[in-house]
Amino acid sequence: MENRNCRNCRFWRETPRSDVLGGDCCIRAPSIVMGHLNLISGGSDGTDAATIGFWPGTDEDDWCGEFVER
């Protein structure tokens, strides 16, 4: 098959650029965890937590060896 690029791969996600961390990405593998953030909230101990992670950014014309047709 021709055009074995991200645009035609089932793992590629196009994300609106208006998103805070907007950008197209590959979700072939689990997200990469970047850190843990303690948030202030109304919980019993006054804190809550969030894990921060992301998937690798890609362009529609990129390609790799993990391509699977949509």
Summary of the structure (lengths in Angstrom):
residues: 70
radius of gyration: 16.6
end to end distance: 12.0
largest distance: 56.7
contacts: 138
relative contact order: 0.35
helix: 4%
strand: 34%
